[in-house]
Amino acid sequence: MMGERTVMQEALFYSFSLERHVPEDHLLRRIDPFVDLSGIREHLRPYYSDTGRPSIDPELMIRMLLIGYCLGIRSERRLCEEVHLNLAYRWFCRLGIDGGVPDHSTFSKNRHGRFRDSDLLRRLFETSVERCMAEGLVGGEGFAVDASMIKADANRQRSVPGGEGLPAEAVSHAVREYLAVLDDAAFGAATPVVPKFVSVADPASRWTGANGGLAFFAYCTNYLIDLKHAVIMDVEATTAVRQAEVTAQRRMLERTQDRFGVWPQRLAADTGYGSAENLAWLVHERGIEPHIPVFEKDRTDGSFARSDFTYDHKRDLYICPGGRELRQYWQESRAAKAKPPEDGLYRYRARKADCDTCSLRPRCRPGDQGRKVLRSIHEGARDLARDLSKTDAYLTSRRERKKVEMLFAHLKRILKLDRLRLRGPNGAKDEFLLAATAQNLRKMAKLLPTGAPAMAG
């Protein structure tokens, strides 16, 4: 006969196991073996009082944040609701079926206090890198670096012209952080150019139209990745200007060596990192092969470019396409008194008489004083980069460099970090560190076989 379900009949006893209700192929189950929070309590111990009421478990908050960034849950209020309702989320957070979920305001209080004071999120990210290295996912030979702009939580309506400065009544966490980084080469000191607009809500964000569409306030997330499996080795938050990105590249390379003892043989990047100064830093100070296109300022009017002139290393002069010489000094007395150029550029000039009688003058287009060619004091590093660009290894690096762009696409489309939720340089730093940690965890879950972790149900 047809059965009928009894509604609202409470059992005196029942048995329920979260372990049995989380599928084996669930993302959180595959990530869980690689989440190591064993040292978090000891790391935070100096930032808690020995007396008073027990706080919310910091491991619980970190696990909840990892859920949010791994699964693209951008709102902490919604995250708390989802953890309360979702059995897999409760399993990952070790909450059990009836464990209490902290209020969303708890995250803000700890973020502005203990988490930033202890640099906990940086430590969490580095733990994920260490695990990737232990699992053999890091080759350590080839790295790639790039940056991507992320919209800030700021809009044009709440901004002032850049030349006017902030209004006196502007007081917030973001404003205080902005004032603290005015001399930082990754933020306020990155460029002397005054922005068109400054956001009152988040003044450290940069008004930019570099994407070619409508301008907006933005930060940059900078990734340094290992090319073997695209593991993120380091991440840095900067303002959205190219000079700051080069500064971030240097900081990330140095920090990776100091923290993990890893130093790449080659570095792949785009032309924005191909300045003479940066190439010289990589080659002479760090011994890294720059698989980077050299930034050139060649003429666009069809006249002879700098590359059409041949440099004679032995005699320290250039030979023009017409066979004439270009020298720094045509008088030995002046050459003996020469000092290094303040702007870092040596100037080689042809004789005016040679240019006036040259048959190639219409195509060369020299100035009134004869044709001039500039040579950087770091030209040796630039020449090395040009020579490397002709090798097969360079072509391989250029192809593999796309892996960092794929990570940015994953960051914005899958993890939904196309706009920041937190404000200020520290807010951007927190979000970028958590997102990079989530991407490394997802990478391990995808590439490494895992068994079912032993956990209490």
Buried (B, 14 or more C-beta within 10 A) or exposed (E): EEEEEEEEEEEEEEEEEBEEBBEEEBBBBBBBBBBEBEEBEEBBEEBEEEEEEEBBBBBBBBBBBBBBBBBEBBEBEEBBBBBEEBBBBBBBBBBEEEEEBBEBEBBEEBBBEBBBEBEBBBBBBBBBBBBBBEBEBBBBEBBBBBBBBBBBBBEEEEBBEBEEEBEEEBEBBBBEBBEBBEEBBBBBBBBEEEBBBBBBBBBBBBBBEBEEEEBBBBBBBBBBBBBBBBBBBBBBBBBBBBBBBBBBBBBBBEBBEEBBEBBBEBBBBBEBBBBBEBBBBBBEEBEBBBBBBBBEEEEEEEBBEBEBBEBEEEEBBBBBEBEBBBBBBEEEEEEEEEEEBEEBEBBBBBBBEBBEEBEBBEEBBBEEEBBEBBBBBBBBBBBBBBEBBEEEEBEBBBEBBEBBBEBBEBBBEBBBBEBBEBBBBBBBBBBBBBBBBBBBBBBBBEEBEBEEEEEEE
